[in-house]
Amino acid sequence: MLTGVGDQPFPRADAVLRQVRRRLVPFAFLCYVAAYIDRVNIGFAATELQRDLGLSSGQYGFGAGLFFLGYCLFEIPSNLLLEKVGARRWIARIMISWGLVSTATMLVADVWSFMAARTLLGIAEAGFFPGMIVYLTYWIPAADRARAGALFMMAAPVAVIIGAPLSEALLKLDGTLGLKGWQWLFLVEGLPSVVLGLLSLRVLTDRPETAEWLQENDRRWLAGVMAAERATRESVGLTSIRRSFSSGRVWLLCTVFFLNSVVNYGMFLWLPRLLRDVTGAEGFTLSAITALPFVAALISMVVVGRHSDRTGERRVHVAVCAAVTALGLLLAVASLRHPWILVLGFTIAQMALRSLAAVFWAMPPQLLGGRSAAAAIALINALGGLGGFVGPTIIGVLLDATGGYTGGLLALTGALIVEAALVLAVRLPPSRKFAGQPQPSA
């Protein structure tokens, strides 16, 4: 009987990991789709919100970014509570509360209630993404993590592909039952998060040790593999919260992710309006154009994540993706009068930027161990996520000041160049193979 990790390979290793991925990753993916739609759907309603609430471009950008201030303040406490009370219950709490707050955004009436709603949404959602990253480290071995992360993070582009036409359709309900189109958008798109939160109580399991849906030998083998991996990581990584918070490498990762979030949300929360202004497209035509870069990103995320896992290399992959994103934005800047070349530039940028994220989030668990992993991953995501406040605000302020998008896009390009240089300075422990752990298959 195989009872754990040993010198001999476990014959059902690939089958067990496939079973784990099929149960947990698709559900995590669906939850992140719902989260991302609720987080960024104001991008599709930007014009209507500005008109009905009397918002300037600067006020809209500032309000859109306020989500990340509430998110930042509660990120670390949320992830520590996840470790304490269990991922299943805590992720359910997060999803139900953010779904309710997102739905309640339909009630905003002026600039102040708009900003309050965005802040509360950030507080409610705080801890979901880093919590899921930590949760997957309980189940997915390190050698397979970038690919699994890519499958999970594909939710972001899929959310845009789904959210763009859905949001345009909901906006066309303007006046139905006395509600504005954007009110229908928040009402309909917020409720799925509540439903998924309730379902997570049945689908998720806290740890392999308690996974009754695995056979006993499979459960014991996977628990042993993950315990051996944690022990090895703790022997070479940062295991105390104090040490991880004072680590220069952790703060470098915070800075890298901050710059990445500046670009990500600065680009996305303005993309529907930018494309509308440049192309003159409306309705489903606009939603189709908006979705094109994200369709292409689905392919690149899997390819880059798989290549990073095969080679065991992370830093250069992230740096190259940042550089390619910068080139895509420069092409977009040079093509503001040529709509289809502009779309090509944003497509290149999104393919590289989305691929970067999956590989980046395989780096912190390589550096961190013990309780410090939950706290430090939350710190990286929280402080890095402040870029989601800065990016949209920069675009909005420069748009008000100059009347165009060139200045804002060039600012994002500069952030990417600095990001590429900084990630190459991060020193990571050498990649290790854990006894009995299968390597990803081709």
LINSULCOR-V57478 format. One line per field, one symbol per residue. psi: psi as a letter, one per 20 degrees, with the letter a starting at -180 (. if undefined). A space follows every 50 residues. Layout:
BEGIN
psi = ???
END
This chain:
BEGIN
psi = ppjbpahpqphjgghghgggghggghghggghggghghhjihhhjggggg ghikprhghgggghihgighgghjgghghhhghgiqgghhhgggggghgg gggiiiiqiahghghgghghhgggipigghghggghihhoqhijhhghhg hgiihghhhggghghgghghhijpipkjqqghghghghihhhhgghghhh hhgqpgqhhjniiqqghgghgghgghghgggghhhiapiqggghhjphhg hghggghghhhggghhggiigggghghghjqrchgghgghhghhghhhgh gggggghgggijpgghggggggghgghghhgggikijnghhghgghgggh ggghhgghhgiigghhhqrbhhggghhhgghghhihhhggghggggghgh hijriggghhghghhhggghghhiippqqqpqpqpjpqqpr.
END
